[in-house]
Amino acid sequence: RKLFIATAADIRVLIIKLADRLHNVQTLEGHTKPEKQRRIALETLEIFAPLANRLGMWKLKSELEDGAFPYIYPEEYKKVKELLKQRSKVDQKYLEKTHRSLQKELAKQNIQGNVISTGHRVKSLYSLYQKLLKHDMDMDQIYDIIALRVIVQNVEDCYRVLGIIHGAWTPLPGRVKDYIATSKPNGYKSLHTTIFTGNGGIVEVQIRTEEMHKEAEYGIASHISYKEGIFNKIKNGNKKNAKLGKKLHWIEQLIEWQKNVSETGEYLENLKMDFFNDQVFVFTPDGDVIDLPEGSTPIDFAYAVHSDIGDHVSGAEMNGKYVSLGTKLEDGAIVEIQTKKASRPSHKWLDYAKTTLARRRIRAVLQKK
């Protein structure tokens, strides 16, 4: 709790804390007591790595996760490491061939001068493990184990390169993602596409500008040089600071929310559920992004938009179709809430609501009845 209050005054507090935690993880072997190793590793996976993710610090998040992974799930760690080793040999062959072909295509289309660099990245072990859990440990269902990466000069070049790639290779249906037009709430921007290489392989390609790449790797730390509180700076009205404020709005929400939670056990559980669980990103009809914990329902969405909307929900639409108030929201869905003055929360809503914000508000209304 103290950490988040201090963070509101100066975001660098949290960055230093994360760097300190990385050092702790990197020196875990020095601890002779397995229970201490496990405690530090578990805290890292459940609290600190998700925090780094919320700040868009992908590189740090991956290092924290991979450092803690073998101490919490030693057998799974060995298995994933071996699976990655076997698969990498095959993928590397397709990747190198596709990389050479891509460079030729870019040269042919006279865009080579606008390309700053081309390279690749290998998926981190813990991130791969998380994906494998969703696909019954089937490596053939994971298409982004190794990804080609193209760094270009500007946004226009990103879309040009995407067009060149789709002209030369067939993209997998449903695997083109535009995080430039709609960035993730932690600030991540990039174009992703997955292509058939033509020789039996499948490769993901990520296209971004240099600025996007720095932000993807280092997140909020890529443009921080504060000497005063982050939220004070945001209120000054500077456009760049306003963008930062949007990304860090969850810290303000968290501080407000923690005032109403007294028990430490309850606090930690709610923290993991509301802020550090896997998120779904859904849209209002106006195109605003609302991020919610996985498993959230239209009730959670309504309260995230405004408490008054939440208190008077009468129905909901997801992607233009009416759904029940207990329906789990799909990632990327457009959600519209219908309200009526006569509509009020019922005890049934507590079964539907997943977020602490929604549940607390529903209980408050029910107690007044």
N, C-alpha and C positions, 0 to 999 in steps of 0.2 A: 504493500500500500504506500509506504514511504517513497519507494522507488518511483511510482507513477506520479505522485505529487511533485517530486523533485524534477521529473521529466517534463512536466508541464511548464516549469520555470525555465528549463534549459534541456533541450533534447540530447545534448552531448553527454549528459549524465547516463542515459540509457545506452548510448554507443560505447562509453567507457566500460559500463557494466557487462555488456556483451563481449567486449574484447577480453575482459578479465575472465569471463566464463570460458572463452575459447582457450585461454592459457590453462585454466583448470582441467579442461578436457584433454588437452595435449600432454599433460603431466599425470594423467590418471594411473599410468603404470607404476608410478612412484608410491602409490598408496598400497600398503600391505594388507589392509582390511578390505575384503571383497564387499562387505556391506556399505562401506564408505564410497567405494568405486560405483556401486550400483545406485546409491542415493544421488550422487552428483550426476551420473549419466541419465537417470530418470528425470530429474529436474530439468536437465538440458533438453531432452526430447519433448517434454510436456510443456515447458514454459519458455525457455530461452531461444530455442530454434524457431518456434512459432512467432516469437517477438521479432526476431530478425526478419522473418518472412513478412510480417505486417509492415515493417519498415522498408521492404523491398530489397533487403541486403542478401541477395541470393547466394553469393559466394560464401559469406559468413554462415548463413543458414546451413549450407551443404557441409561445411567443415565441422560445425557443431554436431550435426546429425551423424555424420560418418564417424566422428570421434567417439560418440556415445553408443552407437549401434552395437558394437561387439560386447559391451558390458551388460546390456539389457537382453539382447537376443543372440547369444553366442553361436548357437547352431544355425539359426537363420542367416546370420552374418556370413558364416562359412559357405553355406549353400548358395547364397546370392553372389558371393564373390566368385565362386566356381562357375556358376551359370553365366556371369558376365564375361569371364575369361574365355569360355567356349564360344559364346555368341560374338564377342568382339572380333575374333579372328575372321569370322564369316563376314560380318558387317563392314570391317575395315577394307576388305577386298572391293565390295560394292562402292563404298564411300570414296576410295581413292580414284576409282575409274570415273565415277560421277563428278568428282571434284575437277578432274582434268577436262572432262567434257564440258562442264559448266564454264570453266575459264575460257575455253575455245568459243563457246556460244556468246559470252559477254564481249569477247574481242571482235567477233563477227558482227555484232550489233552496235559496235562503236561506243560501248558504255564502260569499257575497261578503265578509262581515265577517271570515271566517277566512282569507281569501286576502291575503297580504302584498303580493305583486306578480305581474304576468304580463308576460312579455316574450319575447324570442327570442335565439338565438345562431347564428352562422354557423360552420360547420366550418372549422378552420384549414387552410391550403393543404397543408402536408406530411401532415397526417392524412388529408386527402382523397386525396392522391396515393397513400398507402399502401393505402387502400381500393380505389382504382381499379386498382392493380396486381393485386389479388385478383379483380377482375371484368373483366379484359381491357379496361380503360380505358373501360368502358361506364357513362356517367353515369346512365342509366335504372335501373341496379341499386343506386344509392346513395339511400337514403330519408331520411338524416339530415343532408343538406347544410345545411338551415336547420331548426332545431327550436324549437317553442314551449316555453316554460318557465313553470311555475306554482310559486310559492313560497308555502307555507302555514304555519300555526302549529304543527301537531303531526303525528305519524305517522298518527293516525286520520283527519285531514283529507286526507292523501295518498291513502288508499284510497277515501275518499268522492269526491274529485275524479276519480279513475280510473273509479269506477262511473258518475259523471255523464257523463264523456267517452264511455264505451262505450255508454251509453244513448242518446246523441245521434248518434254516428258508429260506423261499422263498423270494428272493428280488423282489421289484417292478421294472418292466422293465423301463429303462431310468432314474432310480433314484440313480445310483451308480456314485459318483463324486470323481475323484482322484485329489485333490488339493496338493498332495505331488509331483507327477510327474510334474504338472503344477500349481504352486502356483498363487494366486491372486496377482495383482501388489502391493497391500499394504502389501504383505509378508505372508498372511494367508496360512497355510498348514494344511491339515487334509484329512482323508478319510471319505466320507459320504456314507451311504447306508440306504435305507428304506426297512423294511421287513414286511411281513404278520406275525403276532404273532401266528396264528393258532387258535385263539379263538375269531376271529372277529375284532381284533385290528390291527392297523398299527403303527409302531414305527420307528423313525429315529435313527440311531446309528452313532456316530462320533468317529473316532479312530485316535489318535495322540500321539506323544512323549511328554515328559514333557516340553522340550524346545519349541516345537510347541504350546503347551498349553499356556505357559507364553507369547509367542509372540501374540497369538490370543487374549488374555485378555488385554495385556498392549502395544502391538505394538512396535513402535520405542522406547518407554520409557523402554522396558524390557532390552535393552542393550545399554544404553547411559550413558557415563560418560565423556563428552567432556569438554575440557578446551580451545578448539580452534574451529574455524569455521568448520562446517560439510564438506563443499565442499573443503576446504583446506586439510582436513584429507584424503578425498577420493582420491585426486590427488597424495597422497603419494604411492599409488599402493598396499596397504594392501588389501588382498583378502576379509576380513570381511568388511572393509570400502567400498570396491567396491560394495558389495551386498547392503549395506545401501544406497550407492549413487544411485543405480538403483531404489530403493524404493522412494527416495526423488528427483528423476530427475524432477518430476512435479513442484517442487518449483522453480527450475532453469528456467523451461519453463515459469512458471507464471510470474517471475520477468522480463524475456525477453519480454514477451507478454505485460505486463502492461506499458512498456515504450511507446507503440504505442497507448494507450487508454487515451484520455484526459478527457472526460466527466465522472463525478462520477456515474451518473445513468447508462450510457452505461457500465462502468466498472463493476458495481455490476451485471447487467444482464448477461454480458459475463462470469463473474466469476462463476455464478450459472450454466450457460449452459455448459461451457467447463470443469469445474473442480469439481463441486459439484452435478451435476445431476446423476441419475442412470447411471452406466457405462455398456458398452458391451466390452467383452474381445475377440479380434479376433487375428488370427495368420497369420504371413507371411509364405510362403512356407518353409522357413528355421526353423520354429518353434518359432520365436520370438513373444512375446505377445505385442500387441498394445491395450491400453485401450482408448476408445473414448466415448463421451456422447451417451446415448441411442438415436436412430433415425439417427445416422451418416450413411454416404453413402460411396461407394468406393472412391469418390473424397476426403472426409475427411481422409480416410485411406491412400491414396496416399501421401497427403501433410504431414501426421504424420510421414510417413517413410522418405521422403526427398522432399524438395521443387521442385527439378528438375524433380523428378518422377511425382509430382502433375502437374507441368506445361506442361507435355507431355503425359498425359493419353489418350489412344485411346480405351481402353476396360477393362473389369474386369471379373474375374471368382470368384464365391463363392462356395466352396466345389466342385470344378471341373466343375461347370456349368456356362455358360456365363450369366451375369446379366447386366441390364442397369445401367448407372452411378448414377441414382437416387434411386436405390434399397436400402432399409434399411438393414444394416448389422445385421446378427444374432449372438447372443452370442455363442462363441466357434467355429465360422466358420473359415475356412482357406481361405484367400483372396489373389488372385494373380492379379497384375496390368500389363496390356500390355501398352507399350509406343511406340510412333512414333515421330521422330524429327519434322515432319510437324504439329503434333497435338498441339493446343494451347487453353487456356481457352476461353470460350465464356460467354456471359451474362446468358445463360441458366444454366451454372454451379453454378451461385449464388443461383439459386432456389434449387439446389441439396445439396450444402454445408451447414453444420450445425455449424461447429466449427469456432471460430474467426480466427484461424490461416489460415484455407483454404480460408475463405471469404476475408481476408485482402490480401492474396497473389494473388487471382484471380483479385481483384480490381486493384492491383498494375500493373499487366500485362495488363489489359484492358485499363488502363490510358495511357500506353506507345504506344498503337496501333494508 
